[in-house]
Amino acid sequence: MKITFLGHACLLIETNNKSIIVDPFISGNPLINGSINPKELKVDYILITHAHQDHVLDVEVIMQNNPQAKIISNFEIVTYYGQKDFNGHAMNHGGSWQFDFGKLTMVNAWHSSSFADGTYGGNPAGFVLESDGKSVYIAGDTGLSMDMKIIPLFTKLDLAILPLGDNFTMGIDSAVVAADYVQCNKILGYHFDTWELIGINHDDAKKSFSKAGKDLVLLDINQSITI
């Protein structure tokens, strides 16, 4: 499974010969500055954790250029895009589905969710992806939650992708605890540095995880890891 960081909370996951983009926010990301063109991305699925603009900004342009693609999200978000004639697969918290790329489970996230036009975006979520013999937790925008302890009851994670930027989500200290809750020692950080409000000190963050026996990976935009 290859995971490429496209900035903020946007990921491109390539697994089982399928491409999945998570929370596409590219054209509005000041750190990308035109280096990635969402119109050129080729994907099979768009995975959406919640409806905030910094997670869905480029959904429509990507779907327009990938008409065979399918949106996977909660019922409200899939319905919203369905009214725009985009294909989707609706899920809800605690549910799992076996897709052609692997098994996906929707899990709880503590946040809010609404579209830029004020439309209700349903409850925010995270996802556990099981594919190619690996298991990855994509936390979405969330605070620390005891619900995270449910995840290792059902799967042994190879990677946990956690927000680090604080203010709107968990900060570094909470994310270290979250890594313990999900029983995962390899962490990919995201949702940081896009704006000053969610800036982090990279060295301090890595030291905090290291003290807890965890390995924190912070990728540059367009950099990838393989698990």
Secondary structure, DSSP 8 states (H G I E B T S, - for coil): -EEEE-STT-EEEEETTEEEEES---TT-TTTTTSS-GGG---SEEE-S---HHHHTTHHHHHHH-TT-EEEEEHHHHHHHHTTT--EEEE-TT-EEEETTEEEEEEE--S--B-TTS-B----EEEEEEETTEEEEE--S----GGGGGGGGT---SEEEEE---SSS--HHHHHHHHHHTT-SEEEEES-SSSGGG---HHHHHHHHHHTT-EEE---TT-EEE-
